[in-house]
Amino acid sequence: MLKFVLGSFFLILGFSSWYGVQLGMVFLFVLYLLCCKHDFHMSMLSYGLGFDWLSYILILLSFWIMLLVLMSSQAIMDKNNFYSIFIMTCCFLVFFLIMTFSSTDLLLFYISFEASLIPTLILILGWGYQPERIGAGIYMLFYTLTASLPLLVSLMVLYSKGGSLTLGLTSEVFGCSFIYKIWYMASVFAFIVKLPMFIFHLWLPKAHVEAPVAGSMILAGVLLKLGGYGLLRVIPLFSGVNSKLCWIWVSISLVGGVLVSLMCMRQVDIKALIAYSSVAHMGMVLCGVSIFNWWGVNGAIVVMVGHGLCSSGLFFMINMVYERLGSRSLLINKGLLNIMPTMAMWWFLLCAGNMAAPPTLNLLGEIQLIISIMNWSSFNMIGVGFLSFFSAAYTLYLFSISQHGKFYNGVFSCCSGKVREYLVLMLHWLPLNLMFMVGSIMLFAF
């Protein structure tokens, strides 16, 4: 595992070569893809690093999304907008992500988890669009840091009680008294904010709206998955307390998901609409992870991967429109079917993925999550039904308003799409739909 961590670190040395770093990312992705192991155990253990199926799929996703991020940010290279520093920041970010997903020690995981904030903050502050990006970056930083400090204290207590923080050797916490419930809350709070759960989601739309396309894609594609990954690692240590308190996360996620979906219906900024839809999707993931049955965990992982590809592609497409029309407002971006006709198909395909239509990976994951949530309590049928309905409603609203109608007459001419942009969209869409075909393998892999 160390060779991939060092490989991602040594990509930083090629920061002066824009295409060289992209080739290096492709090489690491293909090399890592060939390391697929068909068992449930940790593989390639070395120096506190290793991977199992959960780490494997998320590290693959990190390499893939970062490659697409670099391909999407060609404007930074063309305008010579400090592109060497941009590449270095992206390489540091992928290095910290690989460290986070591959660490077998919880303290190393915590340090890497927090370190991934710094390159993200630099991306937002350095290449964001509006002056409000400073406030959005600080908002994100302090939300995440404040929630993470109780986790550090919890890890110290775990170490003093059990003598180890290594995954698989950390002693499970038995007991359901009030102090154990506080301990559990302190441990999972950092991941719930990072996911983010409704109530603690306020940093996400701000960060997305102010971030450049690279920041939005990496936030939606990989960084939100850090919360789900952390919960899947920590909740088994508190299985007794979690079974008593998981109703809190399920109820807040379902009610919050419906409320956020209603907020999506009244958004004017397309980027804010896609960002709020991420909160609704991650609410379903939180339900599956907190219930922690077989269907729930499987569904959560599949939705995380599917949402990472689909949401990243949608953010790339709205950036394409922004580069051509200079606005992200639905009031101006109407009638895109007239001025960018070949892009309408890609809007349709990725919007279909966002509402979990077949044959996307999101459908496979959401079916499993719905089975998990309904099996836990049939009363949840009301929340799940509203969530699924409004998910389709705001996605259709986005597609119909942006593609149809009379286009803004201030638009004189517009390039429909370049080969690079079609390639990036294809590389988002193909894994999202082809992995559905091997759904049976994914279903029994985790």
HUKA-V602831 format. One record per backbone hydrogen bond with DSSP energy under -1.0 kcal/mol. CO is the residue of the C=O (numbers start at 1). NH is the residue of the N-H. Records with the same first field share a line. If there is no record, write none. Layout:
CO = NH + NH
This chain:
1 = 5
2 = 6
3 = 7
4 = 8
5 = 9
6 = 10
9 = 12
11 = 14
12 = 15
14 = 17
17 = 21
18 = 22
19 = 23
20 = 24
21 = 25
22 = 26
23 = 27
24 = 28
25 = 29
26 = 30
27 = 31
28 = 32
29 = 33
30 = 34
32 = 35
43 = 51
46 = 49
48 = 104
49 = 46
51 = 43
52 = 56
53 = 57
54 = 58
55 = 59
56 = 60
57 = 61
58 = 62
59 = 63
60 = 64
61 = 65
62 = 66
63 = 67
64 = 68
65 = 69
66 = 70
67 = 71
68 = 72
69 = 73
73 = 76
74 = 78
75 = 79
76 = 81
80 = 82
82 = 86
83 = 87
84 = 88
85 = 89
86 = 90
87 = 91
88 = 92
89 = 93
90 = 94
91 = 95
92 = 96
93 = 97
94 = 98
95 = 99
96 = 100
97 = 101
98 = 102
99 = 103
102 = 50
104 = 167
105 = 109
106 = 110
107 = 111
108 = 112
109 = 113
110 = 114
111 = 115
112 = 116
114 = 117
115 = 118
116 = 120
117 = 121
118 = 122
119 = 123
120 = 124
121 = 125
122 = 126
123 = 127
124 = 128
130 = 133
131 = 134
132 = 136
133 = 137
134 = 138
135 = 139
136 = 140
137 = 141
138 = 142
139 = 143
140 = 144
141 = 145
142 = 146
143 = 147
144 = 148
145 = 149
148 = 152
149 = 153
150 = 154
151 = 155
152 = 156
153 = 157
154 = 158
155 = 159
156 = 160
157 = 161
158 = 162
159 = 163
165 = 106
166 = 169 + 170
177 = 181
178 = 182
179 = 183
180 = 184
181 = 185
182 = 186
183 = 187
184 = 188
185 = 189
188 = 192
189 = 193
190 = 194
191 = 195
192 = 197
197 = 200
201 = 204
203 = 207
204 = 208
205 = 209
206 = 210
207 = 211
210 = 129
212 = 216
213 = 217
214 = 218
215 = 219
216 = 220
217 = 221
218 = 222 + 223
219 = 224
222 = 225
225 = 229
226 = 230
227 = 231
228 = 232
229 = 233
230 = 234
231 = 235
234 = 237
235 = 238
237 = 173
238 = 242
239 = 243
241 = 245
242 = 246
245 = 248
246 = 250
247 = 251
248 = 252
249 = 253
250 = 254
251 = 255
252 = 256
253 = 257
254 = 258
255 = 259
256 = 260
257 = 261
258 = 262
259 = 263
260 = 264
261 = 265
263 = 266
264 = 267
268 = 330
269 = 273
270 = 274
271 = 275
272 = 276
273 = 277
274 = 278
275 = 279
276 = 280
277 = 281
278 = 282
279 = 283
280 = 284
281 = 285
282 = 286
283 = 287
284 = 288
285 = 289
286 = 290
287 = 291
288 = 292
293 = 297
294 = 298
295 = 299
296 = 300
297 = 301
298 = 302
299 = 303
300 = 304
301 = 305
302 = 306
303 = 307
304 = 308
305 = 309
306 = 310
307 = 311
308 = 312
309 = 313
310 = 314
311 = 315
312 = 316
313 = 317
314 = 318
315 = 319
316 = 320
317 = 321
318 = 322
319 = 323
320 = 324
321 = 325
322 = 326
328 = 270
329 = 333
332 = 334
335 = 338
336 = 340
340 = 343
343 = 347
344 = 348
345 = 349
346 = 350
347 = 351
348 = 352
349 = 353
350 = 354
351 = 355
352 = 357
353 = 356
357 = 360
360 = 364
361 = 365
362 = 366
363 = 367
364 = 368
365 = 369
366 = 370
367 = 371
368 = 372
369 = 373
370 = 374
371 = 375
372 = 376
373 = 377
377 = 380
378 = 381
379 = 382
380 = 384
381 = 385
382 = 386
383 = 387
384 = 388
385 = 389
386 = 390
387 = 391
388 = 392
389 = 393
390 = 394
391 = 395
392 = 396
393 = 397
394 = 398
395 = 399
396 = 400
397 = 401
398 = 402
399 = 403
400 = 404
402 = 336
403 = 337
404 = 335
408 = 411
418 = 422
419 = 423
420 = 424
421 = 425
422 = 426
423 = 427
424 = 428
425 = 429
426 = 430
429 = 433
430 = 434
431 = 435
432 = 361
434 = 437
436 = 439
438 = 442
439 = 443
440 = 444
